[in-house]
Each structure stands twice: as structure tokens, then as C-alpha cells.
Amino acid sequence: MKNTFFLDDFMIKKTIIIILIMLLNKRISIFDFMNTIKFDILFIACYAILVGFMDQYGFLSKISIPIGLTGVFGTAVALLLGFRTNQAYDRWWEARITWGAIVNDSRTLVRQTISFYDKSDLQ
């Protein structure tokens, strides 16, 4: 349980760092980028080496997975990704509509504010 909390805490800190860099409009150097993802790369490399050794020395040949099972899981993953992408696009479209409404309402507010003043007051 403690390791899960550490990973969640680490991912939150990593996400906050990335968001702050984006908000400050700072260009990311290659060293900062590599420093941010070095643990992810190390984990994936260790996992790939482990799988490679298991395949090389015949540990994976003892495992048999029915072909129907992979088809079912593949279909489920494809459907989940499709629904998730569709939901993300819908959220983006809603945000775009809301931002457009804010821009239009701001312009209308400025026009109405200007129309209430006399022309002599503006100059």
C-alpha cells in the first residue's frame, strides 16, 4: 500500500511540474525532459530486459494463451479506447463552445458599456 501511495504522489508531483512548465511558457530543455522521464524509461527498460531473458531461456514457451482470449481482450480494449476518445473530444468541444460564449459575451459587455457613455466623456 505504501508503494502505491509513493507512486501516486510521484505522478502528481511530475504532473504538477509539467503543468507549471507549460503555464510559465518556458521552453523545455532536453535535460529537463530526460530528468522528468528517467524513472519511466528505467522501469520500461528493466521490464523489457526481463521479458527478453524469459523468452531467450524458454520460460515463455511454457505459457499457452488461447487465441479466443486475446481476441476478446483486444475487442474490449478497442471499444474502451474508442469510448474514451469520444468522451475526450466531447469535453473539448464543450470547452470550445463555452470559450466562444465567454468571448462573445465579453464583446457584448464592452459594446453595451461604451454605448452608455457620451461621446464627449470618451474623449
Secondary structure, 3 states (H helix, E strand, C coil): CHHHHHHHHHHHHHHHHHHHHHHCCCCCCHHHHHHHHHHHHHHHHHHHHHHHHHHHCCCHHHCCCCHHHHHHHHHHHHHHHHHHHHHHHHHHHHHHHHHHHHHHHHHHHHHHHHHHCCHHHHC
